[in-house]
Amino acid sequence: MPSRQAAWPPQAAPLAQELHEQLRLTDRNWHQLKGDSDRRAAELLAGALVQLLNGGTNADACALTSQGLLWLKRELKDPGCPHR
């Protein structure tokens, strides 16, 4: 698949990556943010943008977008810890 990266401004991909880093859930904030639908949606949508800007597949970007929209529409909920 040909790279689409050349179509974007030079700073677009690094800025999208930085946004994703700021929004992603980590082992330090997962318990606090796991049920925040808006935060989960933002993380996934930022990930889709990173995929698109870095020449990822349309399927990957669409999958992340679809999952993000489900969180945004409150159609997904965190299942909780499997140990509890």
PyMOL Python script that loads the backbone (N, CA, C, O; Angstrom):
from pymol import cmd

cmd.read_pdbstr("""\
ATOM      1  N   MET A   1       0.843  -1.170   0.000  1.00  0.00           N
ATOM      2  CA  MET A   1       0.000   0.000   0.000  1.00  0.00           C
ATOM      3  C   MET A   1       0.892   1.239   0.000  1.00  0.00           C
ATOM      4  O   MET A   1       1.799   1.325   0.828  1.00  0.00           O
ATOM      5  N   PRO A   2       0.672   2.200  -0.895  1.00  0.00           N
ATOM      6  CA  PRO A   2       1.504   3.391  -0.929  1.00  0.00           C
ATOM      7  C   PRO A   2       1.282   4.246   0.316  1.00  0.00           C
ATOM      8  O   PRO A   2       0.184   4.295   0.870  1.00  0.00           O
ATOM      9  N   SER A   3       2.339   4.908   0.734  1.00  0.00           N
ATOM     10  CA  SER A   3       2.259   5.756   1.924  1.00  0.00           C
ATOM     11  C   SER A   3       1.474   7.020   1.628  1.00  0.00           C
ATOM     12  O   SER A   3       1.632   7.630   0.571  1.00  0.00           O
ATOM     13  N   ARG A   4       0.626   7.408   2.570  1.00  0.00           N
ATOM     14  CA  ARG A   4      -0.145   8.643   2.433  1.00  0.00           C
ATOM     15  C   ARG A   4       0.520   9.776   3.202  1.00  0.00           C
ATOM     16  O   ARG A   4       0.022  10.902   3.198  1.00  0.00           O
ATOM     17  N   GLN A   5       1.628   9.493   3.853  1.00  0.00           N
ATOM     18  CA  GLN A   5       2.260  10.450   4.741  1.00  0.00           C
ATOM     19  C   GLN A   5       2.615  11.754   4.027  1.00  0.00           C
ATOM     20  O   GLN A   5       2.511  12.822   4.631  1.00  0.00           O
ATOM     21  N   ALA A   6       3.027  11.699   2.769  1.00  0.00           N
ATOM     22  CA  ALA A   6       3.452  12.889   2.044  1.00  0.00           C
ATOM     23  C   ALA A   6       2.324  13.901   1.868  1.00  0.00           C
ATOM     24  O   ALA A   6       2.594  15.080   1.641  1.00  0.00           O
ATOM     25  N   ALA A   7       1.075  13.470   1.965  1.00  0.00           N
ATOM     26  CA  ALA A   7      -0.062  14.373   1.774  1.00  0.00           C
ATOM     27  C   ALA A   7      -0.300  15.274   2.985  1.00  0.00           C
ATOM     28  O   ALA A   7      -1.074  16.226   2.895  1.00  0.00           O
ATOM     29  N   TRP A   8       0.344  14.995   4.106  1.00  0.00           N
ATOM     30  CA  TRP A   8       0.082  15.727   5.345  1.00  0.00           C
ATOM     31  C   TRP A   8       1.180  16.750   5.622  1.00  0.00           C
ATOM     32  O   TRP A   8       2.325  16.554   5.214  1.00  0.00           O
ATOM     33  N   PRO A   9       0.846  17.829   6.305  1.00  0.00           N
ATOM     34  CA  PRO A   9       1.889  18.775   6.714  1.00  0.00           C
ATOM     35  C   PRO A   9       2.941  18.045   7.557  1.00  0.00           C
ATOM     36  O   PRO A   9       2.612  17.090   8.261  1.00  0.00           O
ATOM     37  N   PRO A  10       4.185  18.482   7.492  1.00  0.00           N
ATOM     38  CA  PRO A  10       5.270  17.757   8.168  1.00  0.00           C
ATOM     39  C   PRO A  10       5.056  17.537   9.667  1.00  0.00           C
ATOM     40  O   PRO A  10       5.473  16.505  10.194  1.00  0.00           O
ATOM     41  N   GLN A  11       4.436  18.453  10.346  1.00  0.00           N
ATOM     42  CA  GLN A  11       4.260  18.321  11.793  1.00  0.00           C
ATOM     43  C   GLN A  11       2.976  17.594  12.196  1.00  0.00           C
ATOM     44  O   GLN A  11       2.745  17.366  13.384  1.00  0.00           O
ATOM     45  N   ALA A  12       2.148  17.232  11.233  1.00  0.00           N
ATOM     46  CA  ALA A  12       0.858  16.608  11.562  1.00  0.00           C
ATOM     47  C   ALA A  12       1.035  15.287  12.315  1.00  0.00           C
ATOM     48  O   ALA A  12       0.405  15.081  13.353  1.00  0.00           O
ATOM     49  N   ALA A  13       1.874  14.400  11.809  1.00  0.00           N
ATOM     50  CA  ALA A  13       2.043  13.092  12.452  1.00  0.00           C
ATOM     51  C   ALA A  13       2.639  13.212  13.854  1.00  0.00           C
ATOM     52  O   ALA A  13       2.121  12.589  14.781  1.00  0.00           O
ATOM     53  N   PRO A  14       3.711  13.993  14.045  1.00  0.00           N
ATOM     54  CA  PRO A  14       4.232  14.117  15.415  1.00  0.00           C
ATOM     55  C   PRO A  14       3.238  14.773  16.378  1.00  0.00           C
ATOM     56  O   PRO A  14       3.179  14.403  17.551  1.00  0.00           O
ATOM     57  N   LEU A  15       2.472  15.727  15.899  1.00  0.00           N
ATOM     58  CA  LEU A  15       1.473  16.364  16.768  1.00  0.00           C
ATOM     59  C   LEU A  15       0.358  15.384  17.142  1.00  0.00           C
ATOM     60  O   LEU A  15      -0.098  15.359  18.285  1.00  0.00           O
ATOM     61  N   ALA A  16      -0.070  14.588  16.179  1.00  0.00           N
ATOM     62  CA  ALA A  16      -1.101  13.583  16.462  1.00  0.00           C
ATOM     63  C   ALA A  16      -0.575  12.552  17.456  1.00  0.00           C
ATOM     64  O   ALA A  16      -1.297  12.121  18.356  1.00  0.00           O
ATOM     65  N   GLN A  17       0.684  12.161  17.290  1.00  0.00           N
ATOM     66  CA  GLN A  17       1.290  11.196  18.215  1.00  0.00           C
ATOM     67  C   GLN A  17       1.355  11.777  19.627  1.00  0.00           C
ATOM     68  O   GLN A  17       1.060  11.081  20.598  1.00  0.00           O
ATOM     69  N   GLU A  18       1.737  13.040  19.744  1.00  0.00           N
ATOM     70  CA  GLU A  18       1.791  13.695  21.054  1.00  0.00           C
ATOM     71  C   GLU A  18       0.398  13.768  21.676  1.00  0.00           C
ATOM     72  O   GLU A  18       0.245  13.526  22.874  1.00  0.00           O
ATOM     73  N   LEU A  19      -0.614  14.097  20.881  1.00  0.00           N
ATOM     74  CA  LEU A  19      -1.986  14.129  21.381  1.00  0.00           C
ATOM     75  C   LEU A  19      -2.391  12.751  21.909  1.00  0.00           C
ATOM     76  O   LEU A  19      -2.965  12.634  22.991  1.00  0.00           O
ATOM     77  N   HIS A  20      -2.088  11.721  21.135  1.00  0.00           N
ATOM     78  CA  HIS A  20      -2.422  10.367  21.567  1.00  0.00           C
ATOM     79  C   HIS A  20      -1.705  10.012  22.868  1.00  0.00           C
ATOM     80  O   HIS A  20      -2.301   9.404  23.756  1.00  0.00           O
ATOM     81  N   GLU A  21      -0.448  10.383  22.984  1.00  0.00           N
ATOM     82  CA  GLU A  21       0.301  10.118  24.217  1.00  0.00           C
ATOM     83  C   GLU A  21      -0.352  10.802  25.413  1.00  0.00           C
ATOM     84  O   GLU A  21      -0.388  10.243  26.509  1.00  0.00           O
ATOM     85  N   GLN A  22      -0.864  12.003  25.205  1.00  0.00           N
ATOM     86  CA  GLN A  22      -1.511  12.739  26.290  1.00  0.00           C
ATOM     87  C   GLN A  22      -2.851  12.115  26.686  1.00  0.00           C
ATOM     88  O   GLN A  22      -3.245  12.183  27.850  1.00  0.00           O
ATOM     89  N   LEU A  23      -3.548  11.511  25.730  1.00  0.00           N
ATOM     90  CA  LEU A  23      -4.895  10.992  25.966  1.00  0.00           C
ATOM     91  C   LEU A  23      -4.945   9.525  26.369  1.00  0.00           C
ATOM     92  O   LEU A  23      -5.935   9.076  26.947  1.00  0.00           O
ATOM     93  N   ARG A  24      -3.903   8.784  26.074  1.00  0.00           N
ATOM     94  CA  ARG A  24      -3.975   7.337  26.289  1.00  0.00           C
ATOM     95  C   ARG A  24      -4.015   6.983  27.771  1.00  0.00           C
ATOM     96  O   ARG A  24      -3.456   7.673  28.624  1.00  0.00           O
ATOM     97  N   LEU A  25      -4.694   5.890  28.032  1.00  0.00           N
ATOM     98  CA  LEU A  25      -4.734   5.355  29.383  1.00  0.00           C
ATOM     99  C   LEU A  25      -3.467   4.547  29.626  1.00  0.00           C
ATOM    100  O   LEU A  25      -3.011   3.801  28.760  1.00  0.00           O
ATOM    101  N   THR A  26      -2.913   4.708  30.809  1.00  0.00           N
ATOM    102  CA  THR A  26      -1.682   4.007  31.170  1.00  0.00           C
ATOM    103  C   THR A  26      -1.938   3.165  32.411  1.00  0.00           C
ATOM    104  O   THR A  26      -3.031   3.182  32.976  1.00  0.00           O
ATOM    105  N   ASP A  27      -0.919   2.433  32.822  1.00  0.00           N
ATOM    106  CA  ASP A  27      -1.065   1.648  34.046  1.00  0.00           C
ATOM    107  C   ASP A  27      -1.231   2.543  35.273  1.00  0.00           C
ATOM    108  O   ASP A  27      -1.705   2.085  36.313  1.00  0.00           O
ATOM    109  N   ARG A  28      -0.848   3.804  35.163  1.00  0.00           N
ATOM    110  CA  ARG A  28      -0.968   4.732  36.294  1.00  0.00           C
ATOM    111  C   ARG A  28      -2.350   5.376  36.403  1.00  0.00           C
ATOM    112  O   ARG A  28      -2.784   5.733  37.498  1.00  0.00           O
ATOM    113  N   ASN A  29      -3.040   5.524  35.271  1.00  0.00           N
ATOM    114  CA  ASN A  29      -4.340   6.212  35.326  1.00  0.00           C
ATOM    115  C   ASN A  29      -5.514   5.328  34.895  1.00  0.00           C
ATOM    116  O   ASN A  29      -6.651   5.797  34.835  1.00  0.00           O
ATOM    117  N   TRP A  30      -5.250   4.074  34.601  1.00  0.00           N
ATOM    118  CA  TRP A  30      -6.285   3.205  34.059  1.00  0.00           C
ATOM    119  C   TRP A  30      -7.472   3.073  35.003  1.00  0.00           C
ATOM    120  O   TRP A  30      -8.616   3.220  34.574  1.00  0.00           O
ATOM    121  N   HIS A  31      -7.222   2.797  36.288  1.00  0.00           N
ATOM    122  CA  HIS A  31      -8.331   2.607  37.233  1.00  0.00           C
ATOM    123  C   HIS A  31      -9.170   3.867  37.376  1.00  0.00           C
ATOM    124  O   HIS A  31     -10.389   3.790  37.532  1.00  0.00           O
ATOM    125  N   GLN A  32      -8.530   5.017  37.326  1.00  0.00           N
ATOM    126  CA  GLN A  32      -9.248   6.285  37.469  1.00  0.00           C
ATOM    127  C   GLN A  32     -10.083   6.611  36.235  1.00  0.00           C
ATOM    128  O   GLN A  32     -11.181   7.154  36.357  1.00  0.00           O
ATOM    129  N   LEU A  33      -9.569   6.284  35.041  1.00  0.00           N
ATOM    130  CA  LEU A  33     -10.191   6.744  33.796  1.00  0.00           C
ATOM    131  C   LEU A  33     -10.905   5.660  32.987  1.00  0.00           C
ATOM    132  O   LEU A  33     -11.544   5.975  31.983  1.00  0.00           O
ATOM    133  N   LYS A  34     -10.813   4.406  33.391  1.00  0.00           N
ATOM    134  CA  LYS A  34     -11.342   3.304  32.575  1.00  0.00           C
ATOM    135  C   LYS A  34     -12.826   3.416  32.268  1.00  0.00           C
ATOM    136  O   LYS A  34     -13.278   2.912  31.239  1.00  0.00           O
ATOM    137  N   GLY A  35     -13.588   4.059  33.128  1.00  0.00           N
ATOM    138  CA  GLY A  35     -15.023   4.188  32.899  1.00  0.00           C
ATOM    139  C   GLY A  35     -15.442   5.504  32.279  1.00  0.00           C
ATOM    140  O   GLY A  35     -16.633   5.745  32.081  1.00  0.00           O
ATOM    141  N   ASP A  36     -14.475   6.364  31.969  1.00  0.00           N
ATOM    142  CA  ASP A  36     -14.767   7.679  31.386  1.00  0.00           C
ATOM    143  C   ASP A  36     -14.953   7.516  29.874  1.00  0.00           C
ATOM    144  O   ASP A  36     -13.980   7.437  29.123  1.00  0.00           O
ATOM    145  N   SER A  37     -16.200   7.468  29.447  1.00  0.00           N
ATOM    146  CA  SER A  37     -16.509   7.210  28.030  1.00  0.00           C
ATOM    147  C   SER A  37     -15.882   8.236  27.100  1.00  0.00           C
ATOM    148  O   SER A  37     -15.374   7.878  26.037  1.00  0.00           O
ATOM    149  N   ASP A  38     -15.911   9.500  27.482  1.00  0.00           N
ATOM    150  CA  ASP A  38     -15.329  10.532  26.619  1.00  0.00           C
ATOM    151  C   ASP A  38     -13.821  10.346  26.485  1.00  0.00           C
ATOM    152  O   ASP A  38     -13.260  10.504  25.400  1.00  0.00           O
ATOM    153  N   ARG A  39     -13.177  10.014  27.585  1.00  0.00           N
ATOM    154  CA  ARG A  39     -11.727   9.809  27.552  1.00  0.00           C
ATOM    155  C   ARG A  39     -11.370   8.598  26.706  1.00  0.00           C
ATOM    156  O   ARG A  39     -10.425   8.645  25.919  1.00  0.00           O
ATOM    157  N   ARG A  40     -12.119   7.518  26.865  1.00  0.00           N
ATOM    158  CA  ARG A  40     -11.860   6.313  26.071  1.00  0.00           C
ATOM    159  C   ARG A  40     -12.079   6.596  24.587  1.00  0.00           C
ATOM    160  O   ARG A  40     -11.305   6.141  23.744  1.00  0.00           O
ATOM    161  N   ALA A  41     -13.140   7.353  24.268  1.00  0.00           N
ATOM    162  CA  ALA A  41     -13.410   7.716  22.873  1.00  0.00           C
ATOM    163  C   ALA A  41     -12.282   8.573  22.318  1.00  0.00           C
ATOM    164  O   ALA A  41     -11.815   8.339  21.203  1.00  0.00           O
ATOM    165  N   ALA A  42     -11.843   9.559  23.084  1.00  0.00           N
ATOM    166  CA  ALA A  42     -10.776  10.455  22.625  1.00  0.00           C
ATOM    167  C   ALA A  42      -9.490   9.686  22.361  1.00  0.00           C
ATOM    168  O   ALA A  42      -8.807   9.939  21.368  1.00  0.00           O
ATOM    169  N   GLU A  43      -9.160   8.756  23.237  1.00  0.00           N
ATOM    170  CA  GLU A  43      -7.950   7.951  23.052  1.00  0.00           C
ATOM    171  C   GLU A  43      -8.019   7.162  21.744  1.00  0.00           C
ATOM    172  O   GLU A  43      -7.057   7.139  20.977  1.00  0.00           O
ATOM    173  N   LEU A  44      -9.144   6.524  21.497  1.00  0.00           N
ATOM    174  CA  LEU A  44      -9.297   5.715  20.288  1.00  0.00           C
ATOM    175  C   LEU A  44      -9.329   6.561  19.024  1.00  0.00           C
ATOM    176  O   LEU A  44      -8.740   6.183  18.012  1.00  0.00           O
ATOM    177  N   LEU A  45     -10.008   7.699  19.071  1.00  0.00           N
ATOM    178  CA  LEU A  45     -10.068   8.567  17.893  1.00  0.00           C
ATOM    179  C   LEU A  45      -8.703   9.175  17.592  1.00  0.00           C
ATOM    180  O   LEU A  45      -8.336   9.329  16.427  1.00  0.00           O
ATOM    181  N   ALA A  46      -7.951   9.519  18.630  1.00  0.00           N
ATOM    182  CA  ALA A  46      -6.585  10.013  18.418  1.00  0.00           C
ATOM    183  C   ALA A  46      -5.715   8.907  17.824  1.00  0.00           C
ATOM    184  O   ALA A  46      -4.872   9.172  16.966  1.00  0.00           O
ATOM    185  N   GLY A  47      -5.915   7.679  18.273  1.00  0.00           N
ATOM    186  CA  GLY A  47      -5.182   6.549  17.706  1.00  0.00           C
ATOM    187  C   GLY A  47      -5.501   6.340  16.236  1.00  0.00           C
ATOM    188  O   GLY A  47      -4.619   6.018  15.440  1.00  0.00           O
ATOM    189  N   ALA A  48      -6.760   6.525  15.880  1.00  0.00           N
ATOM    190  CA  ALA A  48      -7.153   6.412  14.470  1.00  0.00           C
ATOM    191  C   ALA A  48      -6.461   7.484  13.634  1.00  0.00           C
ATOM    192  O   ALA A  48      -6.012   7.217  12.520  1.00  0.00           O
ATOM    193  N   LEU A  49      -6.378   8.682  14.171  1.00  0.00           N
ATOM    194  CA  LEU A  49      -5.696   9.771  13.466  1.00  0.00           C
ATOM    195  C   LEU A  49      -4.214   9.453  13.278  1.00  0.00           C
ATOM    196  O   LEU A  49      -3.657   9.699  12.209  1.00  0.00           O
ATOM    197  N   VAL A  50      -3.580   8.911  14.306  1.00  0.00           N
ATOM    198  CA  VAL A  50      -2.171   8.518  14.201  1.00  0.00           C
ATOM    199  C   VAL A  50      -2.001   7.471  13.105  1.00  0.00           C
ATOM    200  O   VAL A  50      -1.077   7.566  12.296  1.00  0.00           O
ATOM    201  N   GLN A  51      -2.881   6.479  13.072  1.00  0.00           N
ATOM    202  CA  GLN A  51      -2.817   5.450  12.031  1.00  0.00           C
ATOM    203  C   GLN A  51      -2.919   6.070  10.638  1.00  0.00           C
ATOM    204  O   GLN A  51      -2.131   5.752   9.748  1.00  0.00           O
ATOM    205  N   LEU A  52      -3.885   6.945  10.465  1.00  0.00           N
ATOM    206  CA  LEU A  52      -4.114   7.573   9.167  1.00  0.00           C
ATOM    207  C   LEU A  52      -2.906   8.399   8.721  1.00  0.00           C
ATOM    208  O   LEU A  52      -2.462   8.293   7.578  1.00  0.00           O
ATOM    209  N   LEU A  53      -2.386   9.215   9.624  1.00  0.00           N
ATOM    210  CA  LEU A  53      -1.276  10.104   9.275  1.00  0.00           C
ATOM    211  C   LEU A  53       0.040   9.368   9.057  1.00  0.00           C
ATOM    212  O   LEU A  53       0.929   9.872   8.370  1.00  0.00           O
ATOM    213  N   ASN A  54       0.167   8.184   9.636  1.00  0.00           N
ATOM    214  CA  ASN A  54       1.404   7.424   9.492  1.00  0.00           C
ATOM    215  C   ASN A  54       1.312   6.330   8.444  1.00  0.00           C
ATOM    216  O   ASN A  54       2.161   5.440   8.402  1.00  0.00           O
ATOM    217  N   GLY A  55       0.293   6.383   7.597  1.00  0.00           N
ATOM    218  CA  GLY A  55       0.182   5.421   6.507  1.00  0.00           C
ATOM    219  C   GLY A  55      -0.337   4.066   6.930  1.00  0.00           C
ATOM    220  O   GLY A  55      -0.138   3.078   6.224  1.00  0.00           O
ATOM    221  N   GLY A  56      -1.004   4.003   8.077  1.00  0.00           N
ATOM    222  CA  GLY A  56      -1.612   2.740   8.511  1.00  0.00           C
ATOM    223  C   GLY A  56      -2.743   2.347   7.577  1.00  0.00           C
ATOM    224  O   GLY A  56      -3.131   3.106   6.690  1.00  0.00           O
ATOM    225  N   THR A  57      -3.252   1.171   7.790  1.00  0.00           N
ATOM    226  CA  THR A  57      -4.321   0.703   6.910  1.00  0.00           C
ATOM    227  C   THR A  57      -5.635   1.410   7.235  1.00  0.00           C
ATOM    228  O   THR A  57      -5.883   1.812   8.372  1.00  0.00           O
ATOM    229  N   ASN A  58      -6.451   1.547   6.223  1.00  0.00           N
ATOM    230  CA  ASN A  58      -7.786   2.111   6.434  1.00  0.00           C
ATOM    231  C   ASN A  58      -8.579   1.248   7.404  1.00  0.00           C
ATOM    232  O   ASN A  58      -9.356   1.761   8.208  1.00  0.00           O
ATOM    233  N   ALA A  59      -8.381  -0.064   7.326  1.00  0.00           N
ATOM    234  CA  ALA A  59      -9.108  -0.976   8.213  1.00  0.00           C
ATOM    235  C   ALA A  59      -8.774  -0.695   9.676  1.00  0.00           C
ATOM    236  O   ALA A  59      -9.667  -0.694  10.524  1.00  0.00           O
ATOM    237  N   ASP A  60      -7.501  -0.458   9.978  1.00  0.00           N
ATOM    238  CA  ASP A  60      -7.111  -0.159  11.360  1.00  0.00           C
ATOM    239  C   ASP A  60      -7.696   1.168  11.823  1.00  0.00           C
ATOM    240  O   ASP A  60      -8.216   1.267  12.934  1.00  0.00           O
ATOM    241  N   ALA A  61      -7.613   2.189  10.972  1.00  0.00           N
ATOM    242  CA  ALA A  61      -8.166   3.501  11.328  1.00  0.00           C
ATOM    243  C   ALA A  61      -9.680   3.415  11.509  1.00  0.00           C
ATOM    244  O   ALA A  61     -10.232   4.030  12.422  1.00  0.00           O
ATOM    245  N   CYS A  62     -10.345   2.661  10.652  1.00  0.00           N
ATOM    246  CA  CYS A  62     -11.803   2.497  10.768  1.00  0.00           C
ATOM    247  C   CYS A  62     -12.179   1.727  12.030  1.00  0.00           C
ATOM    248  O   CYS A  62     -13.156   2.069  12.696  1.00  0.00           O
ATOM    249  N   ALA A  63     -11.415   0.698  12.362  1.00  0.00           N
ATOM    250  CA  ALA A  63     -11.708  -0.091  13.560  1.00  0.00           C
ATOM    251  C   ALA A  63     -11.585   0.771  14.813  1.00  0.00           C
ATOM    252  O   ALA A  63     -12.439   0.710  15.698  1.00  0.00           O
ATOM    253  N   LEU A  64     -10.526   1.571  14.889  1.00  0.00           N
ATOM    254  CA  LEU A  64     -10.353   2.454  16.044  1.00  0.00           C
ATOM    255  C   LEU A  64     -11.457   3.504  16.096  1.00  0.00           C
ATOM    256  O   LEU A  64     -11.973   3.817  17.169  1.00  0.00           O
ATOM    257  N   THR A  65     -11.815   4.044  14.937  1.00  0.00           N
ATOM    258  CA  THR A  65     -12.885   5.044  14.879  1.00  0.00           C
ATOM    259  C   THR A  65     -14.215   4.440  15.317  1.00  0.00           C
ATOM    260  O   THR A  65     -14.950   5.046  16.096  1.00  0.00           O
ATOM    261  N   SER A  66     -14.519   3.252  14.819  1.00  0.00           N
ATOM    262  CA  SER A  66     -15.778   2.590  15.190  1.00  0.00           C
ATOM    263  C   SER A  66     -15.847   2.329  16.688  1.00  0.00           C
ATOM    264  O   SER A  66     -16.878   2.562  17.319  1.00  0.00           O
ATOM    265  N   GLN A  67     -14.753   1.846  17.250  1.00  0.00           N
ATOM    266  CA  GLN A  67     -14.710   1.586  18.687  1.00  0.00           C
ATOM    267  C   GLN A  67     -14.861   2.891  19.467  1.00  0.00           C
ATOM    268  O   GLN A  67     -15.566   2.943  20.474  1.00  0.00           O
ATOM    269  N   GLY A  68     -14.189   3.948  18.990  1.00  0.00           N
ATOM    270  CA  GLY A  68     -14.304   5.251  19.642  1.00  0.00           C
ATOM    271  C   GLY A  68     -15.722   5.785  19.604  1.00  0.00           C
ATOM    272  O   GLY A  68     -16.196   6.358  20.586  1.00  0.00           O
ATOM    273  N   LEU A  69     -16.401   5.605  18.490  1.00  0.00           N
ATOM    274  CA  LEU A  69     -17.786   6.067  18.380  1.00  0.00           C
ATOM    275  C   LEU A  69     -18.715   5.303  19.319  1.00  0.00           C
ATOM    276  O   LEU A  69     -19.659   5.878  19.860  1.00  0.00           O
ATOM    277  N   LEU A  70     -18.455   4.028  19.513  1.00  0.00           N
ATOM    278  CA  LEU A  70     -19.267   3.252  20.455  1.00  0.00           C
ATOM    279  C   LEU A  70     -19.118   3.798  21.877  1.00  0.00           C
ATOM    280  O   LEU A  70     -20.099   3.881  22.617  1.00  0.00           O
ATOM    281  N   TRP A  71     -17.900   4.166  22.255  1.00  0.00           N
ATOM    282  CA  TRP A  71     -17.694   4.782  23.570  1.00  0.00           C
ATOM    283  C   TRP A  71     -18.382   6.138  23.630  1.00  0.00           C
ATOM    284  O   TRP A  71     -19.006   6.479  24.635  1.00  0.00           O
ATOM    285  N   LEU A  72     -18.268   6.907  22.560  1.00  0.00           N
ATOM    286  CA  LEU A  72     -18.849   8.250  22.526  1.00  0.00           C
ATOM    287  C   LEU A  72     -20.370   8.200  22.633  1.00  0.00           C
ATOM    288  O   LEU A  72     -20.981   9.059  23.269  1.00  0.00           O
ATOM    289  N   LYS A  73     -20.980   7.194  22.012  1.00  0.00           N
ATOM    290  CA  LYS A  73     -22.437   7.036  22.061  1.00  0.00           C
ATOM    291  C   LYS A  73     -22.897   6.309  23.323  1.00  0.00           C
ATOM    292  O   LYS A  73     -24.086   6.037  23.495  1.00  0.00           O
ATOM    293  N   ARG A  74     -21.951   6.001  24.195  1.00  0.00           N
ATOM    294  CA  ARG A  74     -22.236   5.303  25.455  1.00  0.00           C
ATOM    295  C   ARG A  74     -22.795   3.897  25.221  1.00  0.00           C
ATOM    296  O   ARG A  74     -23.558   3.376  26.035  1.00  0.00           O
ATOM    297  N   GLU A  75     -22.405   3.299  24.103  1.00  0.00           N
ATOM    298  CA  GLU A  75     -22.838   1.938  23.804  1.00  0.00           C
ATOM    299  C   GLU A  75     -21.865   0.903  24.355  1.00  0.00           C
ATOM    300  O   GLU A  75     -22.165  -0.291  24.370  1.00  0.00           O
ATOM    301  N   LEU A  76     -20.704   1.359  24.807  1.00  0.00           N
ATOM    302  CA  LEU A  76     -19.732   0.482  25.459  1.00  0.00           C
ATOM    303  C   LEU A  76     -19.541   0.953  26.889  1.00  0.00           C
ATOM    304  O   LEU A  76     -19.625   2.145  27.187  1.00  0.00           O
ATOM    305  N   LYS A  77     -19.288   0.012  27.751  1.00  0.00           N
ATOM    306  CA  LYS A  77     -18.985   0.313  29.150  1.00  0.00           C
ATOM    307  C   LYS A  77     -17.816  -0.566  29.562  1.00  0.00           C
ATOM    308  O   LYS A  77     -17.638  -1.667  29.041  1.00  0.00           O
ATOM    309  N   ASP A  78     -17.026  -0.072  30.495  1.00  0.00           N
ATOM    310  CA  ASP A  78     -15.908  -0.847  31.000  1.00  0.00           C
ATOM    311  C   ASP A  78     -16.441  -2.074  31.741  1.00  0.00           C
ATOM    312  O   ASP A  78     -17.291  -1.939  32.621  1.00  0.00           O
ATOM    313  N   PRO A  79     -15.948  -3.274  31.393  1.00  0.00           N
ATOM    314  CA  PRO A  79     -16.450  -4.478  32.051  1.00  0.00           C
ATOM    315  C   PRO A  79     -15.923  -4.664  33.475  1.00  0.00           C
ATOM    316  O   PRO A  79     -16.387  -5.550  34.192  1.00  0.00           O
ATOM    317  N   GLY A  80     -14.971  -3.847  33.886  1.00  0.00           N
ATOM    318  CA  GLY A  80     -14.406  -3.984  35.225  1.00  0.00           C
ATOM    319  C   GLY A  80     -13.259  -4.976  35.252  1.00  0.00           C
ATOM    320  O   GLY A  80     -12.954  -5.621  34.248  1.00  0.00           O
ATOM    321  N   CYS A  81     -12.643  -5.089  36.382  1.00  0.00           N
ATOM    322  CA  CYS A  81     -11.522  -6.009  36.552  1.00  0.00           C
ATOM    323  C   CYS A  81     -12.030  -7.446  36.573  1.00  0.00           C
ATOM    324  O   CYS A  81     -13.049  -7.728  37.204  1.00  0.00           O
ATOM    325  N   PRO A  82     -11.341  -8.350  35.899  1.00  0.00           N
ATOM    326  CA  PRO A  82     -11.786  -9.739  35.883  1.00  0.00           C
ATOM    327  C   PRO A  82     -11.635 -10.424  37.242  1.00  0.00           C
ATOM    328  O   PRO A  82     -12.252 -11.463  37.480  1.00  0.00           O
ATOM    329  N   HIS A  83     -10.829  -9.861  38.127  1.00  0.00           N
ATOM    330  CA  HIS A  83     -10.592 -10.465  39.439  1.00  0.00           C
ATOM    331  C   HIS A  83     -11.683 -10.126  40.442  1.00  0.00           C
ATOM    332  O   HIS A  83     -11.685 -10.678  41.542  1.00  0.00           O
ATOM    333  N   ARG A  84     -12.607  -9.239  40.104  1.00  0.00           N
ATOM    334  CA  ARG A  84     -13.601  -8.770  41.082  1.00  0.00           C
ATOM    335  C   ARG A  84     -14.986  -9.224  40.729  1.00  0.00           C
ATOM    336  O   ARG A  84     -15.938  -8.917  41.447  1.00  0.00           O
TER     337      ARG A  84
END
""", "prot")
cmd.dss("prot")
cmd.show_as("cartoon", "prot")
cmd.util.cbc("prot")
cmd.orient("prot")
